[in-house]
Amino acid sequence: PDRCAFGPSRHHVLGARFVDGTGRSLRSGGRLVKNVTGFDLHRLHVGARGTLGVLLEVSLRLVPAPEAEVYVATPRESTLAEAVERALAIRADRSVTPRMLFVADRAVHVVLGGRAAQVDAERAALDGLCDAADERTGGDVELAALRAAARTPALRILTAPSRVAEVARAIESTLGATDGVVVEPDAAIVDVPASLVDERTGAWTDALLPALDALGAKVERRGRRDAALEGAIAARLAPRSAELVWTRRLVDAFDPARLFRIDGFPAGV
């Protein structure tokens, strides 16, 4: 959830040492910022779920802890799309730089952090963008926000930031419910819980998947295996050919014997 302030995880991996599927011990990057040249092979492992090798050592970029923090949750919006649009409006406002920003249960959750004077100014600016139903300060701010964002999704939808509100609207119109859905607008990630997926499998395969395909969104199956739903996702949302070619080349280069293969991931490989 702190991607909003610091960027994606891969940007903070400075170097790594790993063993690939041929038994080679490889090293990429370094332990300091801007001290090496060449391809950032270590960043390929972020999100690869161990399919390119076994990580032995990782060097990470660190950031200082904030001097002050405030956690604000807004009242619930009437629809998930409205909550996402409000979160996007907060993100677009230059007077506020959230440390975390996400939507959970149709409410917008914002964490501000940094120097005390900066947090006070941003909190005042936030009043003009949304109302606060709940506000917390002190040492438990990040923990409280992480608990609100915690989820074990059955499906993860990846889209473009400009279309995340449309994806939220499509979910609501086809499934008729959004309980437990968590959205990170800045990362354009929508996580859907098992309760919605298991109860509405037909709506997913017959209505929502075509709508997501039309929006150019990607769907990943998470958690418990469901062969029927995985088959529907593979049939309707097949990877684009260019992406599939690159993925296959990476897997063939790092794991030609497919020792680290995970069924269904990467899709089509």
Disulfide bonds with the S-S distance in Angstrom:
none
